[in-house]
Amino acid sequence: GRTGNQQSVRAADGARLLVDLGHLPATRGPFRIGDSIALSGVCCTVVAMDGAVAAFDLQVTDAAGQ
């Protein structure tokens, strides 16, 4: 399948991942806040949209899940 292009990652207490979804087929969108999108097999929730760029907040944990 087609994937979006990673635009940037910003570290904070976790990380915010920005992904440009603009080149995906129209049948895949439009995307909205609250939508769940699989990114490399991991379901992530859209927390913000800016045009075709979706933002996802990520929490970084160790292998033990802490």
All heavy atoms as an XYZ file, in Angstrom:
463
protein
N       0.820     -1.189      0.000
C       0.000      0.000      0.000
C       0.856      1.242      0.000
O       2.055      1.197      0.233
N       0.214      2.349     -0.233
C       0.913      3.641     -0.208
C       0.974      4.156      1.217
O       0.095      3.914      2.006
C       0.192      4.644     -1.092
C       0.249      4.272     -2.543
C      -0.462      5.311     -3.354
N      -0.393      4.937     -4.739
C      -0.108      5.772     -5.702
N       0.104      7.034     -5.450
N      -0.044      5.359     -6.935
N       2.003      4.917      1.476
C       2.156      5.499      2.803
C       2.389      6.988      2.673
O       2.777      7.486      1.630
C       3.350      4.869      3.554
O       4.525      5.080      2.784
C       3.125      3.387      3.773
N       2.153      7.702      3.776
C       2.426      9.127      3.811
C       3.899      9.371      4.040
O       4.643      8.497      4.473
N       4.360     10.564      3.742
C       5.753     10.935      3.957
C       5.902     11.565      5.326
O       5.172     12.484      5.669
C       6.211     11.938      2.894
C       6.252     11.320      1.520
O       6.625     10.170      1.369
N       5.847     12.078      0.519
N       6.866     11.058      6.102
C       7.149     11.650      7.397
C       7.704     13.032      7.169
O       8.623     13.211      6.386
C       8.144     10.797      8.169
C       8.542     11.407      9.483
C       9.577     10.579     10.189
O       9.633      9.384     10.046
N      10.413     11.244     10.948
N       7.127     14.020      7.846
C       7.581     15.381      7.645
C       8.552     15.817      8.738
O       9.552     16.440      8.461
C       6.373     16.314      7.591
C       6.701     17.685      7.053
C       5.455     18.466      6.815
O       4.646     18.617      7.715
N       5.279     18.973      5.613
N       8.250     15.488      9.998
C       9.175     15.854     11.063
C       8.785     15.142     12.350
O       7.677     14.673     12.501
C       9.185     17.371     11.292
O       7.940     17.807     11.776
N       9.756     15.097     13.253
C       9.522     14.547     14.586
C      10.049     15.572     15.576
O      11.125     16.104     15.417
C      10.279     13.203     14.781
C      10.118     12.713     16.197
C       9.786     12.168     13.788
N       9.269     15.870     16.596
C       9.669     16.824     17.630
C       9.608     16.115     18.973
O       8.569     15.584     19.355
C       8.723     18.029     17.625
C       8.995     19.024     18.724
C       7.998     20.165     18.709
N       6.626     19.753     18.728
C       5.931     19.447     19.823
N       6.515     19.445     21.002
N       4.666     19.108     19.755
N      10.705     16.071     19.680
C      10.740     15.429     20.989
C      10.263     16.408     22.056
O      10.540     17.581     22.008
C      12.142     14.944     21.310
N       9.525     15.898     22.997
C       9.084     16.651     24.176
C       8.949     15.604     25.272
O       9.861     14.813     25.446
C       7.782     17.382     23.885
N       7.818     15.572     25.979
C       7.581     14.499     26.938
C       7.399     13.185     26.192
O       7.583     12.117     26.740
C       6.342     14.795     27.782
C       6.567     15.962     28.741
O       7.734     16.283     29.006
O       5.590     16.532     29.211
N       7.019     13.264     24.965
C       6.914     12.137     24.058
C       7.442     12.652     22.739
O       8.499     13.259     22.688
N       6.667     12.473     21.706
C       7.065     13.002     20.405
C       5.817     13.310     19.604
O       4.782     12.670     19.782
C       7.934     12.002     19.664
N       5.882     14.306     18.762
C       4.804     14.597     17.824
C       5.339     14.295     16.434
O       6.360     14.816     16.020
C       4.344     16.041     17.906
C       3.278     16.330     16.840
C       2.425     17.482     17.172
N       1.464     17.125     18.196
C       0.394     17.856     18.496
N       0.166     18.984     17.862
N      -0.424     17.480     19.440
N       4.638     13.414     15.762
C       5.008     13.001     14.420
C       4.074     13.679     13.442
O       2.851     13.610     13.599
C       4.891     11.478     14.308
C       5.152     10.854     12.949
C       6.597     11.083     12.527
C       4.831      9.369     12.987
N       4.638     14.356     12.438
C       3.860     14.999     11.389
C       4.053     14.205     10.106
O       5.177     13.940      9.703
C       4.315     16.443     11.181
C       4.273     17.346     12.413
C       4.832     18.719     12.081
C       2.871     17.437     12.958
N       2.935     13.808      9.493
C       2.986     12.987      8.289
C       2.146     13.641      7.204
O       0.964     13.935      7.422
C       2.473     11.553      8.563
C       2.520     10.711      7.303
C       3.291     10.901      9.673
N       2.760     13.874      6.039
C       2.045     14.431      4.888
C       1.280     13.300      4.207
O       1.872     12.388      3.646
C       3.040     15.070      3.926
C       2.372     15.739      2.743
O       1.145     15.588      2.571
O       3.077     16.409      1.986
N      -0.042     13.358      4.284
C      -0.899     12.330      3.699
C      -1.444     12.748      2.343
O      -2.270     12.057      1.760
C      -2.078     12.039      4.652
C      -1.704     11.643      6.080
C      -2.959     11.544      6.939
C      -0.918     10.350      6.091
N      -0.963     13.869      1.818
C      -1.514     14.466      0.616
C      -1.436     13.621     -0.635
O      -2.257     13.777     -1.529
N      -0.474     12.709     -0.729
C      -0.340     11.929     -1.956
C      -1.133     10.624     -1.917
O      -1.135      9.872     -2.885
C       1.141     11.633     -2.238
C       1.726     10.600     -1.332
N       2.112     10.889     -0.051
C       1.965      9.284     -1.526
C       2.567      9.775      0.505
N       2.498      8.791     -0.362
N      -1.830     10.349     -0.809
C      -2.639      9.134     -0.738
C      -3.855      9.256     -1.649
O      -4.358     10.362     -1.883
C      -3.081      8.873      0.699
C      -1.959      8.554      1.680
C      -2.519      8.401      3.090
C      -1.227      7.299      1.270
N      -4.365      8.145     -2.152
C      -5.548      8.197     -3.022
C      -6.736      8.846     -2.304
O      -6.888      8.705     -1.086
C      -5.845      6.721     -3.318
C      -4.595      5.988     -3.003
C      -3.873      6.785     -1.943
N      -7.554      9.549     -3.055
C      -8.717     10.245     -2.483
C      -9.642      9.291     -1.733
O     -10.348      9.703     -0.809
C      -9.484     10.972     -3.575
N      -9.625      8.016     -2.087
C     -10.485      7.049     -1.412
C     -10.043      6.800      0.024
O     -10.794      6.237      0.806
C     -10.494      5.702     -2.168
O      -9.147      5.228     -2.286
C     -11.105      5.845     -3.540
N      -8.853      7.236      0.382
C      -8.348      7.058      1.750
C      -8.724      8.215      2.668
O      -8.554      8.119      3.867
C      -6.821      6.927      1.738
C      -6.307      5.790      0.936
C      -6.324      4.534      1.771
N      -5.921      3.395      0.983
C      -4.927      2.604      1.281
N      -4.207      2.824      2.352
N      -4.652      1.578      0.510
N      -9.170      9.297      2.145
C      -9.472     10.484      2.952
C     -10.894     10.907      2.733
O     -11.642     10.180      2.111
N     -11.325     12.034      3.228
C     -10.514     12.978      4.001
C     -10.294     12.463      5.419
O     -11.110     11.720      5.953
C     -11.355     14.251      4.006
C     -12.765     13.767      3.926
C     -12.703     12.512      3.070
N      -9.173     12.861      5.999
C      -8.846     12.460      7.353
C      -9.279     13.548      8.319
O      -9.266     14.730      7.988
C      -7.335     12.207      7.483
C      -6.865     11.102      6.585
C      -6.234     11.380      5.388
C      -7.076      9.779      6.940
C      -5.801     10.359      4.558
C      -6.647      8.745      6.109
C      -6.017      9.043      4.916
N      -9.660     13.119      9.529
C     -10.132     14.063     10.543
C      -9.484     13.745     11.887
O      -9.026     12.626     12.119
C     -11.647     13.969     10.685
C     -12.406     14.338      9.417
C     -13.910     14.285      9.654
N     -14.352     13.001     10.181
C     -14.848     12.008      9.448
N     -14.966     12.130      8.150
N     -15.232     10.884     10.017
N      -9.481     14.725     12.783
C      -9.013     14.509     14.148
C      -9.819     13.359     14.751
O     -11.036     13.300     14.600
C      -9.152     15.791     14.979
C      -8.205     16.864     14.431
C      -8.881     15.528     16.464
C      -8.387     18.230     15.045
N      -9.110     12.441     15.393
C      -9.746     11.279     16.001
C      -9.669     10.026     15.151
O      -9.893      8.927     15.646
N      -9.348     10.187     13.858
C      -9.201      9.017     12.989
C      -7.989      8.199     13.429
O      -6.996      8.736     13.902
C      -9.005      9.430     11.532
C     -10.284      9.899     10.870
O     -11.370      9.726     11.461
O     -10.189     10.440      9.746
N      -8.076      6.893     13.260
C      -6.966      5.990     13.545
C      -6.343      5.579     12.221
O      -7.036      5.102     11.325
C      -7.466      4.764     14.306
O      -6.405      3.907     14.627
N      -5.031      5.777     12.113
C      -4.298      5.465     10.880
C      -3.121      4.572     11.248
O      -2.393      4.853     12.206
C      -3.804      6.758     10.198
C      -4.995      7.637      9.806
C      -2.947      6.436      8.981
C      -4.610      8.976      9.232
N      -2.928      3.493     10.501
C      -1.798      2.598     10.749
C      -0.529      3.191     10.144
O      -0.487      3.515      8.966
C      -2.065      1.221     10.158
N       0.490      3.336     10.964
C       1.800      3.832     10.544
C       2.807      2.727     10.817
O       3.083      2.414     11.975
C       2.184      5.093     11.320
C       1.212      6.272     11.220
C       1.639      7.391     12.148
C       1.117      6.762      9.788
N       3.297      2.113      9.761
C       4.228      0.982      9.879
C       3.651     -0.099     10.792
O       4.355     -0.689     11.604
C       5.591      1.446     10.398
O       6.179      2.313      9.466
N       2.351     -0.330     10.680
C       1.687     -1.377     11.443
C       1.228     -0.977     12.829
O       0.634     -1.780     13.541
N       1.481      0.260     13.232
C       1.073      0.746     14.549
C      -0.089      1.714     14.363
O       0.027      2.693     13.623
C       2.245      1.462     15.263
C       1.802      2.025     16.599
C       3.415      0.509     15.430
N      -1.216      1.444     15.037
C      -2.369      2.348     14.934
C      -2.096      3.613     15.736
O      -1.760      3.550     16.919
C      -3.631      1.667     15.449
S      -4.202      0.391     14.330
N      -2.219      4.757     15.073
C      -2.005      6.058     15.706
C      -3.233      6.917     15.466
O      -3.855      6.843     14.410
C      -0.770      6.737     15.122
S       0.753      5.810     15.406
N      -3.564      7.747     16.447
C      -4.741      8.611     16.359
C      -4.337     10.007     15.911
O      -3.408     10.598     16.472
C      -5.447      8.692     17.723
O      -5.803      7.367     18.128
C      -6.694      9.552     17.658
N      -5.048     10.536     14.923
C      -4.807     11.900     14.442
C      -5.218     12.870     15.541
O      -6.354     12.840     16.017
C      -5.614     12.178     13.155
C      -5.419     13.622     12.712
C      -5.230     11.211     12.044
N      -4.282     13.740     15.973
C      -4.582     14.719     17.017
C      -4.721     16.133     16.461
O      -5.236     17.021     17.136
C      -3.535     14.699     18.155
C      -3.564     13.350     18.870
C      -2.142     15.019     17.643
N      -4.250     16.347     15.232
C      -4.374     17.663     14.587
C      -4.187     17.474     13.090
O      -3.533     16.534     12.647
C      -3.328     18.638     15.129
N      -4.786     18.380     12.325
C      -4.626     18.398     10.869
C      -4.276     19.810     10.448
O      -4.825     20.770     10.972
C      -5.922     17.980     10.164
C      -6.310     16.519     10.318
S      -5.224     15.325      9.497
C      -5.248     15.855      7.787
N      -3.358     19.925      9.496
C      -3.018     21.201      8.871
C      -2.943     20.929      7.383
O      -1.910     20.477      6.890
C      -1.707     21.738      9.421
C      -1.355     23.112      8.858
O      -2.194     23.716      8.146
O      -0.234     23.584      9.115
N      -4.047     21.149      6.678
C      -4.125     20.765      5.278
C      -4.062     19.257      5.187
O      -4.838     18.549      5.819
N      -3.082     18.742      4.426
C      -2.921     17.293      4.266
C      -1.953     16.690      5.280
O      -1.685     15.500      5.250
C      -2.434     16.984      2.852
N      -1.429     17.523      6.196
C      -0.466     17.038      7.186
C      -1.198     16.653      8.471
O      -1.893     17.481      9.076
C       0.616     18.094      7.479
C       1.577     17.616      8.560
C       1.374     18.420      6.204
N      -1.048     15.392      8.863
C      -1.662     14.881     10.085
C      -0.613     14.836     11.195
O       0.545     14.503     10.951
C      -2.226     13.485      9.860
N      -1.021     15.184     12.413
C      -0.135     15.128     13.574
C      -0.566     13.986     14.482
O      -1.757     13.751     14.688
C      -0.176     16.444     14.338
N       0.420     13.273     15.006
C       0.203     12.159     15.914
C       1.093     12.358     17.130
O       2.287     12.629     16.979
C       0.589     10.836     15.249
C      -0.117     10.593     13.950
C       0.433     11.029     12.752
C      -1.334      9.927     13.919
C      -0.206     10.811     11.547
C      -1.986      9.704     12.706
C      -1.421     10.152     11.525
N       0.543     12.267     18.343
C       1.345     12.326     19.559
C       1.760     10.905     19.904
O       0.925      9.996     19.975
C       0.568     12.948     20.713
C       0.434     14.456     20.565
O       1.242     15.061     19.830
O      -0.465     15.029     21.194
N       3.053     10.711     20.128
C       3.603      9.397     20.420
C       4.183      9.397     21.833
O       4.776     10.375     22.259
C       4.710      9.047     19.424
C       4.331      9.160     17.937
C       5.552      8.846     17.080
C       3.179      8.234     17.602
N       4.016      8.288     22.519
C       4.615      8.113     23.825
C       5.720      7.080     23.692
O       5.489      5.979     23.178
C       3.584      7.644     24.835
C       4.137      7.471     26.222
C       3.081      7.025     27.212
O       1.925      6.836     26.862
N       3.471      6.853     28.444
N       6.905      7.428     24.134
C       8.045      6.535     24.025
C       8.143      5.723     25.314
O       8.116      6.280     26.406
C       9.347      7.330     23.807
C      10.544      6.404     23.705
C       9.212      8.183     22.547
N       8.201      4.387     25.158
C       8.355      3.505     26.307
C       9.515      2.553     26.059
O       9.950      2.368     24.924
C       7.079      2.677     26.563
O       6.816      1.872     25.420
C       5.883      3.579     26.821
N       9.985      1.915     27.135
C      11.035      0.918     26.964
C      10.393     -0.426     26.611
O       9.175     -0.542     26.517
C      11.926      0.811     28.204
C      11.157      0.373     29.441
O      10.070     -0.223     29.308
O      11.645      0.641     30.548
N      11.184     -1.433     26.417
C      10.688     -2.743     25.994
C       9.722     -3.350     27.017
O       8.866     -4.152     26.664
C      11.843     -3.693     25.745
N       9.821     -2.949     28.283
C       8.938     -3.454     29.322
C       7.627     -2.698     29.370
O       6.755     -2.999     30.157
C       9.633     -3.399     30.685
N       7.483     -1.675     28.509
C       6.236     -0.900     28.456
C       6.145      0.173     29.515
O       5.061      0.621     29.857
N       7.289      0.615     30.053
C       7.260      1.637     31.095
C       7.787      2.950     30.602
O       8.563      3.062     29.763
C       8.083      1.157     32.285
C       7.493     -0.099     32.862
C       8.237     -0.532     34.105
O       9.005      0.209     34.695
N       7.987     -1.748     34.533
